[in-house]
Amino acid sequence: MARLISGGISGALGLVVAVAPALAQAPGQWFDPSTAPVAGDAPEPEVHHDRWSGDAASSAYGAPIRFIFELRRERRLDQAVDVDGMIAALDPTVGIGAVDGQCLVDRCLLGADFPEGGHMVMELDLSGPLPNGRFTMAPDSWSAPVFDGTLTFTGPGPAVVDVSDEEVTEALNMAGFPIDRWSGDWTGSLIEWQVSAGRPVTGMLGPEDWAGLSAAAKAATEVAGWRRLTDEAGGYALFYPAKVATVETALPDGRRFAARDDSLVIEVRMVPAVDDDTFDALYDQLKEDTPERDVRSASRINNVIDIEADGDAMMEHLSVVNGDQRQWRLLVRVKGEEADPAPLSVVTLEPL
């Protein structure tokens, strides 16, 4: 976004001129305290989470592109702050991109990349009842702009439902669109579900989206028979698809649940707990690639190890919980070119 820095700075200076009262300053000084009235304290930062609808107009477009725009920001007078959000074109145009950048008071310099192609840079003025601004469009973030245009915001954006991240995560996982385990961000999975369901691709969860997603999750839950199995002797509870993993086998140190064709395998093993150094050594061993599988991600947070790996037509997730007396190891593996990856995120073990 370096090509628009000068425009962003000039906009910010324009804001200062607009809000500052006229004072008789001494020649050659930016500010003369002797002529200024006593200043009060600056207002506390304000947290804003706004959604708007609008039109993007440019000579490059045959007709304005209708869009919805979401922005989360902290409005401050003392410094520029990082902000984030989303911009999504509405039918018949296709294109949704994550927004990031900075805002100083009510002036923002933002960027968005669209997976379908295009890098947008926006300069917005948020000081009025509705924002307004301009944009440039380039093929990518390292190319010069190809054309520019105006952004006219026409009103509030669509309503979104007030549900918790946990509820959305569970519904997406159950419906077969697992979220990113590491970031916890469910926007990408929601977009995938919107595409599959024929919904407007906005990345925002409206009432109709939530109704459709909830129904899809409920149907998938009933088909797979998701249930919570409590093993008092083993000291854990397992959440798993009982109608899919129908073959149960005893292991010397635990239990195995599998589909009849082994397309899904769930193994719960219990071993004695270990000290912290030994647990560190176990993590170092588990995060290494083997001839059978390549580790895609690995983490150790306190007493929990999480490993995700894949191999030949196979994906697996290993979770190790080191308790005071006992260590639990949960392995979930899916096999086949068309394997459903959802169990890797949804099957969980909870020590009692």
ABEGO torsion letter per residue (X at the ends): XAAAAAAAAAAAAAAAAAABBBBBBBBGBABBAAABBBBBBBBBBBBBBBBBBBBBBBAABABBBBBBBBBBBBBBAABBBBBBEBBBBBOABBEBBBBBEBBBEABBBBBBBBAAEEBBBBBBBAABABBBEBBBBBABAABBBABBBBBBBAEBBBBBBBBBAAAAAAAAAAAGBBBBAAAGBAAAAAAAAAAAAGBBBAGBBBAAAAAAAAAAAAAAAAAAGBBBBBBAAAGBBBBBBAAABABBBBBAAEBBBBBAAGABBBBBBBBBBBBAAAAAAAAAAAABBBAABBBABBBBBEABBBBBBBBBGBBBBBBBBBBAABBBBBBBBBBEAABBAAAAAABBBBBX
